[in-house]
Amino acid sequence: MSSLLEREEQGRKPPYGRALDVGTGSAIWGIQLAKRGWEVTGVDVVGKALDRGRERVQAAGVEMKLVQGDVTRLSAAEVGSGFRLILDTGTFHDFNVEQQQRMARSVDALATEDATVILLCWSRRIRPLIRGVSREDIETAFAGWQVTDVEPSHFKLPRPLEWVLRPDEHWYRLRRARAL
Ligand SMILES: C[S@@+](CC[C@H](N)C(=O)[O-])C[C@H]1O[C@@H](n2cnc3c(N)ncnc32)[C@H](O)[C@@H]1O
């Protein structure tokens, strides 16, 4: 992950621009972005997760805006626009096709022309926990965007769960096809 971020930061000085942490949960990843010098907004539909996120943000001593909203309807969530980086760790891969497409359209509308989208997704379905997505699913939802990089996350579960669930998680980097 850090190599993917370094690529977006290369040749620039902080602040690197606006970043949107989609389905931020308790803001773990958003805080990492804020520490690196991004101006971060996190959005999540669950109020309790955001409460925990606010505690974490305060404890970390960073600036990060947290907004309650549905990532498949971001225009109604008042998160703003002009995002150079959109990060989603674990939300998109659990959506059905219609939700995936709505999220992708929402992201597209808020992203700058030179924006990068980074998704962390499980590739295999883990019933009833995770729907899972393929590279093709991602490119279908993100019409007008292209996957430029795929990297294994090397995520491991404790032994018995590792054997049963066989996690197959990847980082996907997307850019607008017309910007390539
Ligand atoms: C697996 S958690 C990942 C949380 C965080 N990104 C992380 O990596 O720690 C998925 C998050 O997506 C949020 N989520 C699910 N559906 C959502 C929706 N339609 N709009 C906004 N957030 C949603 C959940 O509340 C949850 O916090």
Ligand as a Chemical Component Dictionary entry (heavy atoms), coordinates in Angstrom:
data_LIG
# 
_chem_comp.id                   LIG 
_chem_comp.type                 NON-POLYMER 
_chem_comp.pdbx_formal_charge   0 
_chem_comp.three_letter_code    LIG 
# 
loop_
_chem_comp_atom.comp_id 
_chem_comp_atom.atom_id 
_chem_comp_atom.alt_atom_id 
_chem_comp_atom.type_symbol 
_chem_comp_atom.charge 
_chem_comp_atom.model_Cartn_x 
_chem_comp_atom.model_Cartn_y 
_chem_comp_atom.model_Cartn_z 
_chem_comp_atom.pdbx_ordinal 
LIG C1  C1  C 0  -15.065 -3.738 6.209 1  
LIG S1  S1  S 1  -15.481 -2.173 6.840 2  
LIG C2  C2  C 0  -13.994 -1.284 6.437 3  
LIG C3  C3  C 0  -13.782 -0.075 7.296 4  
LIG C4  C4  C 0  -12.477 0.688  7.013 5  
LIG N1  N1  N 0  -12.395 1.113  5.634 6  
LIG C5  C5  C 0  -11.268 -0.161 7.368 7  
LIG O1  O1  O 0  -10.574 -0.657 6.475 8  
LIG O2  O2  O -1 -11.006 -0.297 8.564 9  
LIG C6  C6  C 0  -16.646 -1.547 5.649 10 
LIG C7  C7  C 0  -17.202 -0.177 6.027 11 
LIG O3  O3  O 0  -18.094 0.264  5.009 12 
LIG C8  C8  C 0  -19.194 0.898  5.620 13 
LIG N2  N2  N 0  -20.308 0.901  4.666 14 
LIG C9  C9  C 0  -20.997 -0.174 4.187 15 
LIG N3  N3  N 0  -21.944 0.228  3.325 16 
LIG C10 C10 C 0  -21.851 1.578  3.252 17 
LIG C11 C11 C 0  -22.555 2.572  2.527 18 
LIG N4  N4  N 0  -23.550 2.268  1.666 19 
LIG N5  N5  N 0  -22.193 3.867  2.686 20 
LIG C12 C12 C 0  -21.188 4.205  3.537 21 
LIG N6  N6  N 0  -20.484 3.311  4.248 22 
LIG C13 C13 C 0  -20.818 2.012  4.110 23 
LIG C14 C14 C 0  -19.441 0.089  6.878 24 
LIG O4  O4  O 0  -20.182 0.820  7.822 25 
LIG C15 C15 C 0  -18.003 -0.201 7.333 26 
LIG O5  O5  O 0  -17.530 0.798  8.203 27 
# 
loop_
_chem_comp_bond.comp_id 
_chem_comp_bond.atom_id_1 
_chem_comp_bond.atom_id_2 
_chem_comp_bond.value_order 
_chem_comp_bond.pdbx_ordinal 
LIG C1  S1  SING 1  
LIG S1  C2  SING 2  
LIG S1  C6  SING 3  
LIG C2  C3  SING 4  
LIG C3  C4  SING 5  
LIG C4  N1  SING 6  
LIG C4  C5  SING 7  
LIG C5  O1  DOUB 8  
LIG C5  O2  SING 9  
LIG C6  C7  SING 10 
LIG C7  O3  SING 11 
LIG C7  C15 SING 12 
LIG O3  C8  SING 13 
LIG C8  N2  SING 14 
LIG C8  C14 SING 15 
LIG N2  C9  SING 16 
LIG N2  C13 SING 17 
LIG C9  N3  DOUB 18 
LIG N3  C10 SING 19 
LIG C10 C11 SING 20 
LIG C10 C13 DOUB 21 
LIG C11 N4  SING 22 
LIG C11 N5  DOUB 23 
LIG N5  C12 SING 24 
LIG C12 N6  DOUB 25 
LIG N6  C13 SING 26 
LIG C14 O4  SING 27 
LIG C14 C15 SING 28 
LIG C15 O5  SING 29 
# 
